[in-house]
Amino acid sequence: MSRAQKGGGAAARVLRLPPPPNKPRWGHKIKRATGAFRVARLVKKMREADEGKSSPEERERARRALYQVLSSMRGVPMKMGQLFASNEEDDPLRELLDNIDPLPLEEIIPVLDHEWGRPFGEILSVLEPAQFAASLGQVHPGNIRALNGNETERVAVKVQYPGVRENVRAEMFLLGMVPKAGPIARYGFDLQGYKKTLSENMERELDYLTEAVQQERFRAECTVEGLSIARVYPEYCTRNVLVQEWLEGESISVARTYPLSVRLRIGQTILRTLFKSIFETGLVHGDPHAGNYRFTPEGEVLLYDFGCVIEVDKPRAQALLGLVLRMREGESFRPLDYWKAMGFSEEKLLSIEEALAVIGETLLEPFLSPGVFAPENWKLSERFEEALGPLRWWFRAAGPADLLLLLRAFQGAIAFLGELDVKLPWWAVLKATLSVETFELAAAFEPEPVASGVYQIKSARHLRVELARGEAPLSFCFPASEARHLSQLVAPELLAPSEQELLRKAEEKVETTGLCPGLLAWGRSKDGPYRIWLE
């Protein structure tokens, strides 16, 4: 029996952790930044090897190096690994993250003593070694003592790594110094907004008292049949320790072997939880990687880790559901008004308004499909590339910074359905989940109309023309100022009459809108898509 299982000892009672410093040291900042950049580089090398762009030997070297970085640094580098990893159990990065060695009990017990202000053995009769390591902390099984001293309930004790707060703040500080470059600069991404969103999210994840409140609120408000969320013991929670009831479940790799009827039940619960969260509760679990979900043979879904919870206000939720309803009913309306109500930049969307209908049809296809939706046929990236080309960055830059976290929730649900090999009718599940009142409010929602006109954000630098020609498309790049003479730039013999007319219309639009970045013409001919834009 370990020292932890005996209830602690003298060393556990006298060891105390000093409070973390408020400001990370410069040397520490540089070290942490180097580790974060190494994670990104090594992940890229592993992906290239999987795509056949490098040798198996190079991949194995990158894998070993990545394991060392993730094992030693945890914090933001390990969080980055979770972001890069898919939910598939055979994903090499997922495998690395699942096999990071937890810290030994000897390093964790002093944290518990310090946080509780007394020997941990006075609260826990048993504390077992952690079964896995997460990015900011690790979870230990244990038994909590009742007032009479008898063991009463199995609990999970989540303990934050010593010093991880200083590490995270060092990495987030350096993230704030990253300059704009590439598409971020070219398409006007709100980099400061993204940095602020990520920084605030990490601060919340570092505060287990905040997580305890979010978990109890989610548990009380997001009531979905088949969903279980652990009860928190608030009297034993601190900024660095969270105690909750132990819920036993199996991983996604086991759940995929369940009978189809059970997998369908699990899939429905995952979707219903997402829909209930967004459209009624206003609280969305924002960290849907495989380690935060467990399943039972009866079809129950166990949801863990509420450090990253996204709040969605009612107007944004009603705008999204209202957009789905308008598109399903085929009503005549202006999509831009709804995108703006969801937090998108009207200035940026005005310049690509012609493409918003097809963007909506593509993004919302799971809700618009008449029956069962098959994610493998969605081909979202390919269709976005076909519709907008490089201007897809313009649409992404128009979105609010916190949309990144909400998209992760959708992507997580789709990934789990793929792992379970189940296909569901999203619209039918949505109707079965939400109340009549929720649908009525969305149907009655009237977004504030966007004024017609063009916003001069900044002058474009380049004019780009792409015309489909089967396997030999035409692509041109000119100085932006040449857009006023667009119809004269391409030799007439290269163009069909309809394409010559296309250039003339784009030229006329420039006379009206000026040289602000945006889409001048978009469409599809018998040969494929065509695009003309300023950037």
C-alpha positions in Angstrom: 0.0 0.0 0.0 1.4 3.4 -1.0 1.9 6.3 1.4 -1.1 8.0 -0.3 -3.4 5.1 0.5 -2.3 5.1 4.1 -3.5 8.6 4.4 -0.3 10.6 4.1 2.8 11.0 6.3 4.9 13.6 7.9 6.5 14.7 4.7 3.1 15.4 3.2 2.2 17.5 6.2 5.2 19.8 6.2 5.8 20.3 2.5 4.3 23.6 1.2 4.3 25.2 -2.2 5.2 28.8 -2.5 2.6 31.0 -4.4 3.5 31.4 -8.1 5.1 34.7 -9.1 2.7 37.2 -10.7 5.0 37.9 -13.7 6.9 35.2 -15.5 10.7 35.8 -15.9 12.0 36.7 -19.4 14.2 33.6 -19.5 11.2 31.5 -18.6 9.1 33.2 -21.3 11.7 32.4 -24.0 12.0 28.8 -22.9 8.3 28.3 -23.0 7.9 30.0 -26.3 10.6 27.8 -27.8 8.7 24.7 -26.7 5.4 25.9 -28.1 7.0 26.6 -31.5 8.7 23.2 -31.4 5.4 21.5 -30.9 3.9 23.2 -34.0 7.0 22.4 -36.1 7.1 18.7 -35.0 3.4 18.2 -35.6 3.8 19.6 -39.1 6.6 17.1 -39.7 4.5 14.2 -38.5 1.6 15.3 -40.7 3.9 15.6 -43.7 5.1 12.1 -43.1 1.6 10.8 -42.9 0.9 12.4 -46.3 4.0 10.8 -47.8 6.0 14.0 -48.0 8.8 12.7 -45.8 10.3 9.3 -44.8 9.1 7.0 -42.0 12.4 7.6 -40.3 11.9 11.3 -40.2 8.4 10.8 -38.8 9.7 8.5 -36.0 12.3 11.1 -35.1 9.6 13.8 -35.0 7.4 11.5 -32.9 10.1 10.9 -30.3 11.0 14.6 -30.1 7.3 15.6 -29.8 6.8 13.1 -26.9 9.7 14.7 -25.1 8.4 18.2 -25.5 4.9 17.3 -24.5 6.0 15.3 -21.5 8.3 18.0 -20.1 6.3 21.1 -20.8 2.6 20.4 -20.5 0.7 23.7 -20.3 0.1 25.4 -23.6 2.3 23.1 -25.7 0.2 20.1 -24.6 -3.0 22.1 -25.2 -1.7 22.8 -28.7 -1.2 19.0 -29.1 -4.9 18.5 -28.1 -6.0 21.1 -30.7 -4.0 19.4 -33.4 -5.1 15.9 -32.5 -8.2 14.3 -33.9 -10.6 12.2 -31.8 -9.4 9.0 -33.6 -7.7 6.6 -31.2 -5.1 5.7 -33.9 -4.1 9.3 -34.5 -0.4 9.2 -33.6 -0.7 12.6 -31.8 -3.7 11.3 -29.9 -1.6 8.3 -28.9 1.2 10.5 -27.6 -1.2 12.7 -25.6 -2.9 9.7 -24.0 0.5 8.2 -23.0 2.1 11.2 -21.3 3.3 10.1 -17.9 1.4 11.7 -15.0 3.4 13.3 -12.2 4.1 10.9 -9.3 2.1 11.2 -6.1 5.1 12.5 -4.3 4.8 15.7 -6.3 1.0 16.0 -6.1 0.5 15.4 -2.3 2.2 18.6 -1.3 -0.2 20.5 -3.6 -3.2 19.0 -1.9 -1.8 19.7 1.6 -1.1 23.3 0.6 -4.5 23.9 -1.0 -6.6 22.3 1.8 -4.4 23.7 4.6 -4.2 20.3 6.3 -2.9 16.8 5.5 -4.8 15.4 2.6 -5.4 12.2 4.6 -7.9 14.0 6.7 -10.1 14.4 3.7 -9.3 11.4 1.6 -8.9 7.9 2.9 -7.4 6.7 -0.4 -5.6 8.6 -3.2 -4.4 6.5 -6.1 -1.9 7.4 -8.8 -3.3 9.3 -11.8 -4.3 7.3 -14.8 -3.5 9.9 -17.4 -2.1 13.4 -17.7 -4.0 16.4 -19.2 -2.5 19.7 -20.4 -3.0 21.7 -17.1 -3.5 19.0 -14.5 -4.1 15.3 -13.8 -7.0 13.3 -12.3 -6.5 10.9 -9.4 -9.1 8.3 -8.3 -9.7 8.4 -4.6 -12.2 7.8 -1.7 -13.5 10.7 0.3 -14.1 10.4 4.0 -17.5 10.9 5.6 -17.8 12.8 8.9 -17.8 9.5 10.8 -14.5 8.5 9.1 -16.0 5.8 7.0 -15.4 5.6 3.2 -18.6 6.7 1.5 -18.0 7.7 -2.1 -15.5 7.3 -4.9 -14.2 10.6 -6.2 -12.0 12.1 -8.9 -9.5 14.6 -7.6 -8.2 16.9 -10.3 -4.9 18.6 -9.4 -3.2 21.4 -11.3 0.5 20.9 -12.1 2.8 22.9 -9.8 4.0 26.0 -11.6 1.8 25.5 -14.7 0.1 28.9 -14.1 3.4 30.7 -14.5 4.2 28.6 -17.6 0.9 29.4 -19.3 1.1 33.1 -18.6 4.6 33.1 -20.1 3.4 31.4 -23.3 0.3 33.6 -23.5 2.5 36.7 -23.0 4.6 35.7 -25.9 1.6 34.9 -28.1 0.6 38.5 -27.6 3.8 39.6 -29.3 3.3 37.5 -32.5 3.1 39.9 -35.4 0.5 39.8 -38.2 1.7 37.9 -41.2 0.4 36.0 -44.2 -3.4 35.6 -44.5 -3.7 37.1 -41.0 -2.4 40.4 -42.2 -3.7 40.3 -45.8 -7.4 39.7 -44.8 -7.5 41.8 -41.7 -7.9 39.1 -39.0 -8.7 40.5 -35.5 -5.5 39.1 -34.1 -5.9 41.0 -30.8 -9.4 39.6 -30.5 -8.1 36.0 -30.9 -5.3 36.6 -28.5 -7.7 38.1 -25.9 -10.2 35.2 -26.4 -7.5 32.5 -26.0 -5.9 34.3 -23.0 -9.2 34.7 -21.2 -10.1 31.1 -21.9 -6.8 29.8 -20.5 -7.2 32.0 -17.4 -10.6 30.4 -16.8 -9.2 26.9 -17.3 -6.5 27.7 -14.7 -9.1 28.5 -12.1 -10.7 25.3 -10.9 -13.2 27.3 -8.7 -14.6 28.8 -11.9 -14.6 25.4 -13.5 -16.6 24.0 -10.6 -19.2 26.7 -10.9 -19.5 26.1 -14.7 -19.8 22.4 -14.2 -22.6 22.6 -11.7 -24.4 25.2 -13.9 -24.0 23.0 -17.0 -25.2 19.9 -15.0 -28.3 21.8 -13.8 -29.3 23.5 -17.0 -28.3 21.2 -19.8 -30.6 18.3 -19.0 -30.4 15.7 -21.8 -31.5 12.1 -21.6 -28.5 9.9 -21.6 -26.0 12.6 -20.5 -24.3 12.3 -17.1 -22.1 15.0 -15.5 -20.3 14.5 -12.2 -21.5 16.2 -9.1 -18.9 18.6 -7.6 -17.8 18.8 -3.9 -17.5 22.6 -3.7 -16.3 22.5 -0.1 -13.1 20.8 -1.2 -12.5 22.8 -4.4 -9.8 25.5 -4.7 -8.2 27.4 -7.6 -5.8 24.4 -8.1 -7.9 21.4 -6.9 -11.3 20.2 -8.1 -13.1 17.2 -6.4 -16.1 15.5 -8.1 -17.9 12.2 -8.0 -16.2 9.4 -9.9 -18.1 8.3 -13.0 -16.8 5.2 -14.7 -16.9 4.8 -18.4 -15.1 3.5 -21.5 -13.2 5.3 -24.2 -14.3 6.0 -27.7 -12.2 3.0 -29.0 -14.4 0.7 -26.9 -17.6 2.5 -27.6 -17.1 2.0 -31.4 -17.5 -1.8 -30.7 -20.9 -1.4 -29.1 -24.0 -2.6 -31.1 -25.4 -0.2 -33.6 -28.5 0.6 -31.5 -26.2 1.7 -28.6 -24.0 3.7 -30.8 -27.0 5.5 -32.3 -28.2 6.3 -28.8 -24.8 7.8 -28.0 -24.7 9.8 -31.2 -28.1 11.3 -30.5 -27.1 12.2 -27.0 -23.9 14.0 -28.3 -26.0 15.9 -30.9 -28.8 16.8 -28.5 -26.3 18.0 -25.9 -24.7 20.3 -28.5 -28.1 21.7 -29.7 -29.5 22.1 -26.2 -26.3 23.9 -25.2 -26.2 26.4 -28.1 -29.9 27.2 -28.5 -31.4 27.0 -25.0 -28.8 26.7 -22.3 -26.3 29.2 -23.7 -23.4 27.2 -22.3 -21.3 25.0 -24.7 -18.6 22.5 -23.7 -15.7 23.8 -25.7 -13.1 21.1 -25.3 -14.4 18.0 -27.2 -11.3 15.9 -27.4 -11.6 12.2 -26.7 -10.2 12.3 -23.2 -13.2 14.4 -22.0 -15.8 11.8 -23.0 -16.5 8.3 -21.7 -19.4 5.9 -22.6 -21.2 3.0 -21.1 -22.6 -0.2 -22.8 -26.1 1.1 -22.0 -25.5 4.1 -24.2 -24.8 6.7 -21.5 -22.5 9.6 -22.3 -20.2 10.9 -19.5 -18.9 14.4 -20.1 -15.8 15.7 -18.2 -13.7 18.9 -17.9 -15.6 22.2 -17.9 -12.6 24.5 -17.9 -13.5 25.6 -21.4 -17.1 26.6 -21.5 -18.4 29.0 -24.2 -21.3 31.3 -23.4 -23.7 32.0 -26.4 -26.1 34.9 -25.8 -29.7 34.5 -26.9 -29.6 36.9 -29.9 -26.7 35.1 -31.5 -28.4 31.7 -30.9 -31.7 33.0 -32.4 -29.9 34.4 -35.4 -28.2 31.1 -36.1 -31.4 29.1 -35.7 -33.4 31.8 -37.6 -30.9 31.5 -40.5 -31.4 27.7 -40.6 -35.2 28.2 -40.6 -35.1 30.8 -43.4 -32.9 28.6 -45.6 -35.0 25.5 -45.0 -38.2 27.4 -45.9 -36.6 29.0 -49.0 -37.8 32.4 -48.0 -36.5 35.5 -49.7 -34.2 37.3 -47.2 -30.8 38.9 -46.9 -28.3 36.4 -45.3 -25.9 39.2 -44.4 -28.3 40.5 -41.7 -28.2 37.2 -39.9 -24.4 36.8 -40.2 -24.0 40.2 -38.7 -26.3 39.3 -35.8 -24.1 36.3 -35.1 -21.1 38.7 -34.6 -19.6 38.8 -38.1 -18.1 42.0 -39.5 -20.6 43.6 -41.8 -17.7 45.6 -43.4 -15.9 42.4 -44.5 -19.1 40.5 -45.5 -20.4 43.3 -47.7 -17.4 42.7 -50.0 -18.3 39.0 -50.5 -22.1 39.3 -50.1 -22.7 37.6 -53.5 -21.2 34.4 -52.1 -23.1 34.3 -48.7 -25.9 32.2 -50.0 -23.6 29.4 -51.1 -21.6 29.8 -47.9 -24.7 29.3 -45.9 -25.8 26.3 -47.9 -22.4 24.7 -47.4 -21.9 25.4 -43.7 -25.4 24.6 -42.7 -25.8 21.5 -44.8 -26.2 19.2 -41.8 -29.3 21.1 -40.8 -30.6 21.5 -44.4 -30.3 17.9 -45.5 -33.8 16.3 -45.8 -32.8 13.1 -44.1 -29.7 11.4 -42.6 -26.6 13.6 -42.9 -23.4 11.8 -44.0 -20.3 13.9 -42.8 -18.0 12.0 -45.2 -19.9 13.6 -48.2 -19.8 17.1 -46.8 -16.3 17.9 -48.1 -16.4 21.3 -46.4 -12.9 22.4 -47.2 -13.1 21.5 -50.9 -16.4 23.3 -51.4 -15.2 26.4 -49.6 -12.1 26.4 -51.8 -14.2 26.0 -54.9 -16.6 28.8 -53.9 -14.2 31.4 -52.5 -10.7 30.3 -53.2 -8.3 32.5 -51.2 -11.2 34.7 -50.2 -12.3 32.0 -47.8 -9.8 33.7 -45.5 -11.8 36.9 -45.9 -14.9 35.1 -44.6 -13.0 33.6 -41.7 -11.5 37.0 -40.8 -15.1 38.4 -40.7 -16.0 36.0 -37.9 -15.9 36.9 -34.2 -12.8 35.6 -32.3 -14.9 33.4 -30.0 -16.3 31.5 -33.0 -13.1 29.5 -33.0 -14.1 27.8 -29.8 -17.7 27.2 -30.9 -16.5 25.6 -34.2 -14.5 23.2 -32.1 -17.7 22.0 -30.4 -19.3 21.3 -33.8 -16.2 19.6 -35.1 -15.9 17.5 -32.0 -19.5 16.2 -32.4 -18.9 15.4 -36.1 -15.7 13.6 -35.2 -17.4 11.5 -32.6 -20.2 10.5 -34.9 -17.6 9.5 -37.4 -15.7 7.4 -34.9 -19.0 5.7 -33.8 -19.8 5.1 -37.5 -23.3 6.4 -37.1 -25.3 8.8 -39.3 -28.2 10.8 -38.0 -30.9 13.2 -39.3 -29.6 16.5 -37.8 -32.8 18.4 -38.5 -35.0 15.7 -36.9 -32.7 15.5 -33.8 -32.8 19.3 -33.5 -36.7 19.3 -33.6 -36.8 16.6 -31.0 -34.4 18.5 -28.7 -35.6 22.1 -28.7 -38.9 23.4 -27.3 -41.7 24.9 -29.5 -41.0 28.3 -27.8 -37.3 28.2 -29.0 -38.4 27.6 -32.6 -41.0 30.3 -32.3 -38.5 32.9 -31.0 -36.1 32.1 -33.8 -38.8 32.3 -36.4 -39.8 35.7 -35.1 -36.3 37.0 -34.8 -35.7 40.1 -37.0 -32.0 41.0 -37.2 -31.1 44.7 -37.6 -30.7 45.3 -41.3 -27.3 46.1 -42.7 -27.2 49.4 -44.6 -26.5 49.1 -48.3 -23.2 50.4 -49.5 -19.5 49.7 -49.4 -17.2 50.2 -46.5 -13.8 51.4 -47.5 -11.6 49.3 -45.2 -8.3 49.8 -47.0 -7.2 49.8 -50.6 -6.4 46.4 -52.1 -2.9 45.7 -53.5 -3.7 42.9 -56.0 -6.3 42.0 -58.5 -6.8 38.3 -59.1 -8.7 36.4 -61.8 -9.3 32.7 -61.8 -11.3 31.1 -64.7 -11.9 27.3 -64.9 -10.6 25.5 -67.9 -10.8 21.8 -66.9 -7.3 20.7 -66.0 -5.7 23.9 -67.2 -7.4 26.8 -65.5 -6.5 30.4 -66.2 -5.1 32.4 -63.3 -3.9 36.0 -63.4 -2.6 38.5 -60.9 -2.4 42.2 -61.6 -1.8 45.4 -59.6 -5.1 46.4 -57.9 -5.2 49.7 -59.9 -5.7 47.7 -63.1 -9.1 46.6 -61.9 -10.5 49.8 -63.6 -9.4 48.4 -66.9 -10.2 44.8 -66.2 -11.9 44.0 -69.6 -8.7 45.0 -71.4 -6.3 42.9 -69.3 -7.0 39.4 -70.8 -6.7 38.8 -74.5 -10.2 38.4 -76.0 -9.3 35.2 -77.8 -8.7 33.5 -74.4 -12.3 34.2 -73.3 -15.7 33.0 -74.2 -18.3 35.8 -74.8 -19.9 35.2 -71.4 -16.5 35.5 -69.7 -15.8 38.8 -71.5 -19.2 40.1 -70.2 -18.2 38.9 -66.7 -15.0 41.0 -66.8 -17.0 44.1 -67.9 -19.5 43.7 -65.1 -16.6 43.3 -62.6 -15.1 46.5 -64.0 -18.3 48.4 -63.5 -18.5 47.3 -59.9 -15.0 48.7 -59.3 -16.3 52.1 -60.5 -19.0 51.9 -57.8 -17.1 50.3 -54.9 -13.5 51.5 -55.5 -10.5 49.4 -54.7 -11.5 48.0 -51.3 -10.7 44.3 -50.9 -13.5 42.0 -51.8 -15.2 39.8 -54.3 -15.9 41.4 -57.7 -17.5 38.4 -59.4 -18.2 34.8 -58.5 -20.1 32.0 -60.2 -19.8 28.7 -62.0 -19.7 27.9 -65.7 -19.9 24.5 -67.4 -16.1 24.3 -67.0 -16.1 25.0 -63.3 -16.0 27.9 -60.9 -14.7 31.4 -61.7 -13.7 34.2 -59.3 -12.5 37.8 -59.6 -11.4 39.6 -56.5 -9.3 42.3 -55.0 -7.0 41.6 -52.0 
